[in-house]
Amino acid sequence: MISVKLPFDPTYGYTLESLLQVGCPEEPSDFVEFWEARYRRALSVDPSPELSRSKDDHPDFDVYAIRHRSTDDFVIGGWLVRPKRGPVRRGLVVGHGYGGREGPDFDLPVREAAVLFPCFRGLSASRDPRLPDDPARHVLHGIDQRDHYILGSCVEDLWLAVSVLLHIFPQVEGHIAYSGISFGGGIGALALPWEPRIQIAHLNVPTFGHQPLRLTLPTLGSGEAVRRYERRHGSVLETLRYYDAACAARHIRIPVHVAAALSDPFVAPPGQFAIYNALPGPKRLFVLKAGHSDYPERVEQERALLEELSAFFEPL
């Protein structure tokens, strides 16, 4: 959260009305085939999850540290929580922002649920010497090679997280949700169209929406590293066209709840709204006054959002 003077306007001159008009760029002709092939590849991996009781005790949840395999022999670390009392009827995968994750959350919008908090490869509990853990370098890893760009690998990590949930709790099949914020929101948008095992999702200030527009907007987030790389090399859109979360959102058919901000210095709001606007299926919008920032109404808005999400996920 920031509350300092910025060198640019974090609304980028957009109003809610103009944000709701942001469109979506044209996707590559083989966009669907590209992602469907990656999904098939990911599902061929046996995640072989390993659980160990975590030192983080909680009065309402059993907490476990978890490790499992993902594609390309990466090991994903994270946390799994389940209610101490009552059945496990649902599953929830939670994706983190580029700041990483140091433990699980317990203010959860889904009841009677096993909740998996994976760390995407290279970050936090999934650090690996093959990958940078600094967001500005992580977001550039493999960007010159469409088939090896790090964002696609993180999408595969999300799909493998669903496999892990079903491996441990097969009874949650047909009752799985996803919730992702910022980086995790963008990865979620890229992953959801091809993942029939997830029934409902929430994306909070999601990134990677409308990549051509994103390259024109200064930020304090990882997108600025991509902008600088583009200015030096000039060819980044050849890869980013396949990693546009707004283009992917056009293929999502499940109900999606989006929290998008009117002002955000880390993830420019037009990209967030491009994702929401592109969704063709059942959708709901929660308008945040600001994202990645502190502001007087923040706690109140976060409380209202959690209440709304609890109702949104209730049919799961």
C-alpha positions in Angstrom: 0.0 0.0 0.0 1.3 3.5 -0.9 0.3 7.0 0.1 3.0 9.1 -1.6 3.0 11.7 -4.3 3.2 10.0 -7.7 4.9 11.2 -10.9 1.8 10.3 -12.9 -2.0 10.3 -12.5 -3.0 6.8 -11.2 -6.5 7.2 -12.8 -4.8 7.9 -16.2 -7.6 10.3 -16.9 -10.3 7.6 -17.0 -13.7 7.8 -15.3 -15.8 4.8 -14.4 -17.9 5.5 -17.5 -14.8 5.5 -19.8 -13.3 2.5 -18.0 -16.4 0.5 -18.8 -15.8 1.2 -22.5 -12.2 -0.1 -22.7 -12.2 -2.8 -25.3 -10.0 -5.8 -26.0 -7.2 -6.2 -28.6 -7.4 -8.8 -31.3 -6.0 -12.2 -30.3 -3.7 -14.3 -32.4 -5.4 -16.8 -34.7 -4.0 -19.8 -32.8 -4.6 -18.3 -29.3 -7.1 -21.1 -28.3 -4.9 -23.9 -29.7 -1.9 -22.5 -27.8 -3.6 -22.5 -24.5 -5.4 -25.8 -24.9 -2.1 -27.5 -25.7 -0.5 -26.1 -22.6 -3.4 -27.3 -20.5 -3.2 -30.9 -21.9 0.6 -30.8 -21.1 0.0 -29.6 -17.5 -2.6 -32.3 -16.8 -0.1 -35.0 -17.8 2.0 -34.1 -14.7 1.5 -36.1 -11.5 1.8 -33.4 -8.8 2.7 -35.9 -6.0 1.8 -33.6 -3.2 3.6 -33.8 0.2 2.0 -32.4 3.3 3.5 -31.6 6.7 1.7 -30.0 9.6 2.5 -26.3 9.8 3.7 -24.5 12.9 1.1 -21.9 12.2 -1.7 -23.0 14.6 -5.2 -21.6 14.2 -8.3 -22.3 16.4 -10.6 -23.0 13.4 -8.3 -24.5 10.8 -5.7 -27.2 10.4 -2.8 -25.7 8.6 -0.3 -27.7 6.4 2.8 -26.8 4.5 2.6 -28.4 1.1 5.0 -29.1 -1.8 4.1 -30.6 -5.1 5.5 -31.0 -8.6 4.6 -28.8 -11.5 5.7 -28.7 -15.2 9.4 -28.7 -16.1 10.3 -30.3 -12.8 9.6 -27.2 -10.7 8.5 -27.8 -7.1 5.7 -25.5 -5.9 5.5 -24.7 -2.2 2.6 -23.2 -0.3 0.0 -23.9 2.4 -3.2 -25.9 2.7 -5.9 -25.2 5.3 -9.0 -27.1 6.1 -11.6 -26.6 8.8 -11.0 -28.3 12.1 -14.6 -29.1 12.5 -17.2 -30.1 9.9 -16.9 -31.6 6.4 -14.9 -30.5 3.4 -17.4 -30.0 0.6 -15.7 -27.3 -1.5 -12.2 -26.4 -2.7 -10.6 -22.9 -3.2 -7.3 -22.0 -4.9 -6.0 -18.6 -3.9 -3.4 -16.8 -6.1 -1.1 -14.1 -4.7 0.2 -10.8 -5.9 3.7 -10.1 -7.1 4.7 -9.4 -3.5 4.5 -13.1 -2.9 3.0 -14.8 0.1 4.4 -15.7 3.5 1.5 -17.8 4.9 -2.2 -18.5 4.4 -5.2 -16.2 5.0 -8.0 -17.1 7.3 -10.7 -14.5 6.3 -12.1 -16.8 3.7 -15.2 -16.3 1.6 -16.0 -20.0 1.1 -17.3 -22.2 3.9 -16.6 -26.0 4.4 -13.7 -25.6 2.1 -10.1 -26.9 1.7 -8.1 -23.9 0.6 -4.8 -24.1 -1.2 -2.4 -21.2 -1.2 0.3 -22.1 -3.8 3.2 -19.8 -4.5 3.8 -19.4 -8.2 7.2 -20.7 -9.4 10.2 -18.6 -8.5 8.3 -16.6 -5.8 8.1 -16.9 -1.9 7.8 -20.6 -0.9 8.5 -21.6 -4.6 11.9 -19.8 -5.0 14.2 -21.7 -7.3 17.8 -20.8 -8.4 16.7 -21.1 -12.0 14.4 -18.1 -11.7 14.7 -14.5 -10.4 12.4 -13.7 -7.4 12.5 -9.9 -8.0 9.1 -9.0 -9.7 10.8 -6.7 -12.2 13.1 -9.5 -13.4 10.6 -12.4 -12.9 8.1 -10.8 -15.3 10.7 -10.6 -18.0 11.9 -14.2 -17.7 11.6 -15.9 -21.1 9.7 -13.0 -22.6 11.4 -13.4 -26.0 10.2 -17.0 -26.3 6.5 -17.4 -26.5 6.5 -21.0 -25.4 8.8 -20.4 -22.4 7.5 -17.1 -21.0 7.2 -17.3 -17.2 3.5 -16.2 -17.2 2.5 -19.4 -19.1 4.5 -21.5 -16.6 2.7 -19.8 -13.7 -0.7 -20.6 -15.4 0.4 -24.2 -15.4 1.2 -23.9 -11.7 -2.4 -22.9 -11.1 -3.8 -25.8 -13.1 -1.6 -28.2 -11.1 -2.9 -26.6 -7.9 -6.4 -27.8 -8.9 -5.0 -31.2 -9.5 -3.5 -31.2 -6.0 -6.8 -30.3 -4.4 -8.6 -33.1 -6.3 -5.8 -35.5 -5.4 -6.2 -34.8 -1.6 -9.9 -34.0 -1.5 -11.6 -35.9 -4.4 -15.0 -35.0 -2.9 -14.6 -31.4 -4.0 -14.9 -32.2 -7.7 -17.5 -29.9 -9.2 -17.2 -27.5 -6.3 -13.9 -25.7 -6.9 -13.4 -21.9 -6.9 -10.4 -19.6 -7.7 -9.6 -16.3 -6.2 -6.6 -14.2 -7.3 -5.3 -10.7 -6.6 -3.1 -8.5 -8.9 -0.6 -10.9 -10.4 -2.7 -13.8 -9.3 -5.8 -12.2 -10.8 -4.1 -11.9 -14.2 -2.8 -15.4 -14.0 -6.3 -16.6 -13.1 -7.9 -14.8 -16.1 -5.3 -16.6 -18.4 -6.0 -19.9 -16.8 -9.8 -20.1 -16.4 -11.0 -20.5 -20.0 -9.2 -23.8 -20.4 -9.9 -25.2 -16.9 -13.3 -26.9 -16.6 -12.6 -28.1 -13.1 -13.1 -24.6 -11.7 -16.8 -23.5 -11.4 -16.6 -19.9 -10.2 -13.9 -17.3 -9.7 -13.0 -13.9 -8.2 -10.3 -11.6 -9.8 -9.1 -8.7 -7.7 -7.3 -5.8 -9.5 -6.1 -8.2 -12.1 -3.1 -7.4 -14.3 -2.1 -8.4 -17.8 -5.2 -6.9 -19.4 -5.0 -5.3 -22.8 -1.2 -5.6 -23.3 -0.9 -3.0 -26.1 -2.6 -0.4 -23.9 -0.7 -1.5 -20.9 2.6 -0.8 -22.6 1.6 2.9 -23.0 0.8 3.5 -19.3 3.5 4.1 -16.7 3.2 2.2 -13.4 5.1 1.4 -10.2 4.5 -2.3 -10.8 6.0 -5.1 -12.9 4.5 -3.7 -16.0 7.0 -0.9 -15.9 9.8 -3.4 -16.4 8.0 -4.7 -19.4 7.6 -1.2 -20.8 11.3 -0.5 -20.4 12.2 -3.8 -22.1 9.9 -2.9 -25.0 11.5 0.5 -25.4 14.9 -1.2 -25.6 14.0 -4.2 -27.8 10.8 -3.4 -29.5 9.5 -6.9 -30.1 7.8 -7.8 -26.8 4.2 -7.8 -28.2 5.0 -10.9 -30.3 4.9 -12.8 -27.0 2.5 -10.7 -25.0 -0.3 -11.1 -27.5 -0.6 -14.7 -26.2 -0.6 -13.5 -22.6 -3.3 -10.9 -22.7 -5.7 -11.5 -19.8 -8.5 -9.5 -21.6 -8.3 -11.7 -24.7 -8.4 -14.8 -22.4 -11.4 -13.4 -20.5 -13.4 -13.5 -23.7 -13.3 -17.3 -23.5 -14.4 -17.6 -19.8 -17.9 -19.0 -19.4 -18.1 -19.5 -15.6 -19.4 -16.8 -13.2 -16.7 -14.3 -12.4 -16.6 -11.6 -9.8 -14.1 -8.7 -10.5 -12.9 -6.1 -8.1 -11.5 -3.3 -10.2 -10.1 0.0 -9.1 -10.7 3.5 -10.3 -7.1 4.5 -9.4 -4.1 2.2 -9.1 -0.4 3.1 -9.6 0.7 -0.5 -9.8 -1.9 -2.1 -12.2 -3.4 0.6 -14.4 -7.2 0.6 -14.2 -7.9 0.4 -17.9 -6.2 -3.0 -18.0 -8.3 -4.2 -15.1 -11.6 -3.1 -16.7 -10.6 -4.5 -20.1 -10.7 -7.9 -18.4 -14.0 -7.3 -16.8 -15.5 -5.8 -19.9 -14.4 -8.8 -22.0 -16.1 -11.4 -19.9 -19.1 -12.8 -21.9 -20.6 -14.9 -19.2 -22.2 -14.2 -15.8 -20.2 -11.5 -14.1 -20.3 -9.0 -11.2 -18.3 -5.9 -10.7 -17.1 -4.4 -7.3 -15.7 -0.9 -7.9 -12.8 -0.1 -5.6 -11.8 3.5 -5.0 -8.2 2.6 -5.3 -5.9 -0.4 -5.7 -2.5 -1.1 -4.2 -3.0 2.1 -2.2 -4.2 3.2 1.2 -7.2 5.5 1.4 -9.8 6.4 4.1 -12.5 3.9 2.9 -10.1 1.0 2.3 -11.0 -1.1 5.4 -14.7 -0.5 4.9 -14.5 -1.5 1.2 -12.4 -4.6 2.0 -15.1 -5.6 4.5 -17.9 -5.0 2.0 -16.0 -7.0 -0.7 -15.6 -10.0 1.6 -19.3 -10.0 2.4 -20.2 -9.8 -1.2 -17.8 -12.6 -2.1 -19.2 -14.8 0.6 -22.7 -14.4 -1.1 -21.2 -14.8 -4.6 -19.4 -18.1 -3.7 -22.4 -19.5 -1.7 -23.9 -21.5 -4.6 -20.6 -23.4 -5.1 
